[in-house]
Amino acid sequence: MTYLICTTCGVQMDENITRDDICPICTDERQYVNPNGQSWTTLSDMISSGTYQTTVTEEQPGLSSLVTTPKFGIGQTAYLVTGTKRILWDCITYLDQSVIEEVGQLDAMALSHPHYYATQVEWAETFEIPLYIHEADKEWVTRPSKRIVFWSGDRLKLADDVVLHRIGGHFDGATVLEWTTGDEGRGILLTGDIVRVVADRAWVSFMYSYPNLIPLPAVTVEEMVAALDNVRFNQIYDAFHKVVVTDAKAAVARSASRYIEALNGKHGVRR
């Protein structure tokens, strides 16, 4: 069976998509179709090209990053949490035998939102694990699988030290992962780009569309921050390997305040 992969977003489709089709992820206003036109590849073509490599790097005890070089698709980072269970957070497209051997056993994987679905079914079926996606984003699943678990509500405990929180924003089912014992027990939040670390690493931001620069409304940002009220974390790791190394919860609060002030016209120069 051939499953095409969009080269712009890196998401794998089901068998019904052909090379004449346009990627349904990229046609949404939060993403974009390549101005040079739609193009497709397959995982087997990527492997046989000898071009790509996915590297697993320890970031700190119990947390490793997975990055593909050269950049493919959106270029996000996935993370492996090895606490009481081995859980893959978010997904990258490139998977070969060397990656399988380096990652080793997995117990589950969970996704922040549809832009990082990548080859999630390949991963779940290869490692024979459940794949957790919030039910609010069910319509965006481009390759169905019995491995997918659509969870509901705003909180799901995956392990003694790992909790998923649906906070919305970028997508209806937008989810972050709380690792309670990370950072020597101070707590780590893995956010994809639901909460994105910016160039000044003491701050974060929130967007409806990053490539098209569409902001979220103030009320949505307020709701996102409120959803994190009872979540304890000292660090944030986002989908692009950026980290708030300390006092991350305060960074989220002050960033939300600045964001809302900007939407309300406090920042900027008027004529």
Secondary structure, DSSP 8 states (H G I E B T S, - for coil): ----EETTT--B--TT--TTS--TTTTSTTS---TT---EE-HHHHHHHT--EEEEEEEETTEEEEEEES--TT---EEEEESSSEEEES--S---HHHHHHH---SEEE-SSGGG-TTHHHHHHHHT--EEEEGGGGGG-SS--TTEEEE-SSEEEEETTEEEEE--SSSTT-EEEEETTTTTTT-EEE-TTTSEE-SSTT-EE-EEETTTTEE--HHHHHHHHHHTTT---SEEE-TTS-EE-S-HHHHHHHHHHHHHHHHTT-SS---
